[in-house]
Amino acid sequence: MQTVYRAITSYVAENNKLPDNLDTLQFEDYDKPSQSALKKITYNKSNDSAYELCATFKTNTDVENTNTDEESSGGNTIQAKYTTI
């Protein structure tokens, strides 16, 4: 999800606007998320200067949840939501 966030930030710096969808983003080869990972991320463009990235991740139940953003966990699922203005 951080990779997508960085790609959005780069897109805004180059184009002075938010992307319409995640398909328009470019990733470095070494940092490119898989298509299955991208499908798990929801991008909601609220307006011309605000967006949300949302995803649900499955983790090992032994992993401690250290995400500091809005989240809720149940069993071995972590839901993360990032909102940027």
Secondary structure, DSSP 8 states (H G I E B T S, - for coil): -HHHHHHHHHHHHHHSS--SSGGG----GGG---HHHHHTEEEEEEETTEEEEEEEEE--TTS-----SEEEEETTEEEEEEEE-
